[in-house]
Amino acid sequence: MNGSQGKKSVSIPIMIDDVKKDGHFQMSRCTYFSIASNLPSTEITQDPVLNIPSFMIGFTSLICYPSGHSKLFDKPEEISKLFEAVEKVEGLFVDINDIWLPNFVFDEANRERGSVFRILPELFKLAYDYQNGVITDDEFIKTCKEKNFPTEYSPEETEAFQKWGLEQIEHASKYYKDNPSKWLKTLDKLKEEMK
């Protein structure tokens, strides 16, 4: 996916979490963000295929771009704004999930933990089917080789997500230090309280 093609079509940001290079298993585990809900819908709808009245409980929606006009999460603030906007809506939350992709779909120079790549929905769907046991290892690898799906390394998003991650760690550390009573008690303290 060259830069111009990536700007025209919808793409999904994924972040490499772990690269496996052991024997037959040459895959990278990649994380992605989604907006999710576990609340039931308020209306009964008619299933268009089966023509059966039903209502939905929960949903998952992939996050592709930040809100606004940007096509990249190139600033840590954009990632934070997205989380805040989603979590202000009752019943919605940002979820982190994972898929596996063959190592050969990534350029080797940037195939490392923390690197953000953009992939097309067709590759995501294939990886999602593999993750859920719809297709076998062999089918997955064969299709990825045949289709030669483009992936595009995103240096701006890699840097933004790294900075955002460090900010989250700093925030959690400060919150912990400022609110020690809200954290789990040690086993020794619990034993003392139970006496």
N, C-alpha and C positions, 0 to 999 in steps of 0.2 A: 504494500500500500504506500505509494509515494505521497508526498505532502499534499499535492493537489487532489488526488483521489480521496485521501483521508478527510479533506475538508468538505467534499461534496456528499459523501455517504455517511450514514449513521455508523458510529463505531463505539465500542464499549471499552472503558479503561479497566485493565487488569494489572495487578501487581504481583510479581514473582515473590513467593514466600519461601520456596525451597526447591532446589534443583537436585534430582536424583540421577546418579550416573552409574548405578550398580547393575552389572550384568545386563539382563534382558530389559530391566525397567529403566528406561531413559526418558523420564518425564519430569515436568516442573509443576509443582502445585502453585496455583495462582488464586489470589483473593480478588473479590469484586464486591461492590456495595450495591445494596438494593433498598428500596423503600418497602416496608412490610407492615401488615396489620393482622391481628388475630381476632378482630371484632366481626360479628356477623353483619351482613348488609341489612338494611332496614326494609327492603322491598323484596317481594317475591317476583321473580322474573320468569319468562318463558324461554326454556332452552331452545335455540333456533334449529338445532339438528334433530333432537329427540322429541321436541314439542312437549316437554314435561315441565310443570311449574316447579321452581326450585329457588333457593336463596344461597348466596355465597357466604362462606365463613373465611375471612382473611383473604389476603392476596400478597403477591410479591411483584415488584416492578423494578427492573434494572435501572441503575443510574448511569446515564451516558454523558451528560454535560452539566456544568454548573448552571444555576439560574442566570438569566440575563442573556447577553449576546455572545459570550465567550464560548469557544468550542473546546477549551482545555481548562483543566483545574491547574492553572499555572501560578496561583497564589494560595498560600495556606489559608488566608481569610475566606476564600471562596469555598473551601472544604468546610470550614467552621460554620459559615453562613448557611450552607446546605443542611448540615446536621441540625442547626438551631431551627431553621424553618420547618423541617419535617417534624421534629420532636415537639413543636408548639401545637401541632394538630393532634387532638385527642385520638388515641388508638393507633397512631402511626409511630414507627421507629425506623432507624437506619440499621440494617442488618449486614453483617459481613459473612460472606459465604466463600466457598472455594470450588474450583474445577481443576482438572489435570490437563495439561497439554504436552504433546511430544516436544522434547528439547529442540528438535530440528526446525520447528516453526519460528524460532527466535534467532536473531543474529547473535553469534557466539560472543562477540565483543561486549554486548550489553546483557547477556543472559546471566543475571546474578540477582541475589536476594535484594528486594527493594526497588528493582527496576520496573517502571510502568510502561506497558505496551498498550496499544489500541488494536482491537481485533474487530472484525466484521461480525454481524449477528449470525451469519451462516456457520462460522467456526465456533462461536459460542454455543449455538444450538447443538452442534455435533458433540462438543465437549460436555454439555449438560446431559445429553442422552447417554454418553459414556459413563458419566458420574452416577447416573441413576440405573445403570445396568441394562439399558435399552439396546446397546450395541456392545459387541465384544472388543477386547483389546486389539485383536487382529483387524477387525473391521474399522476401528477408529484410526489406527496407524495407516492402514491402506488408503482410506478416504482422505486423510490429511496429506499423504504423499501425492495422490492422484490430483487433488484439487489445488494443491500448492497455495493454500490460503495465505494472503499477505498479512503480515503483522507489522506494526510501525512502532519503533522505540520512541518514547516521548520524554526527552530530557527535561523539559520544563515541568512536566507533571511529576517526574521522578524526584526532582529537587523540591517541589512544593509539598509532596506527600511526606518526604523525609523531614522537612522543617515542621510540618503540621504534627507529625508523630512525636517529635521532640517536645513541641509545645504541650501536647497532651500528657506526656510523662511529667513535665515540669508542673503542670496544673494539678495532676493527681498527687504528686509529692507534696506540693504546698497545701492542698486540701487535707491530706493525711496529717500533716504536721499541725495544721490549724484546728482540726477536729478529731483528736485522738479517741474521744469517747464514742464515736460512731463506728469504729472498726472492731473487728472480732477480738475478743479477749483471749489472752493466752490460756493454755490448758491449766497452768498453775493458778491463775486468778480465778478460773471457773471452779477449780477444786476447793479453793479457799471459801468462795461464796456458798458452796454447797454444804459446808460443815455446819 
